[in-house]
Amino acid sequence: MNVYPFIEAQKAERDGNVVMACRLREVSRTAYYEWSAKEPSAWELSDAKLFGKITEIQEASREPLLGAPDHEQAQRPDAMRAGLLPCSQESCS
């Protein structure tokens, strides 16, 4: 597990204390500062680029990719005929 993002978050707080965060996570301050100064790897850059593309596609689609059908869609008059709503004895006769 990567503990450095936790330390980074602690550092960003108003009273952030890197020394205490490093002690809590049993990491040397030197190791933390080496991690924070490194350049992103090709893998991390590729992941960030892919994440951006996925986000762009989802925002453009305006339709949910997963989950139950829209409530409004289920309220359409033809919903019962399509089997989307359970029907009572009166409406199914």
Buried (B, 14 or more C-beta within 10 A) or exposed (E): EEBBEBBBEBBEEEEEEBEEBBEEBEBEEEEBBEBEEEEEEEEEEEEEEEEEEEEEEEEEEEEEEEEEEEEEEEEEEEBBEEEEEEEEEEEEE
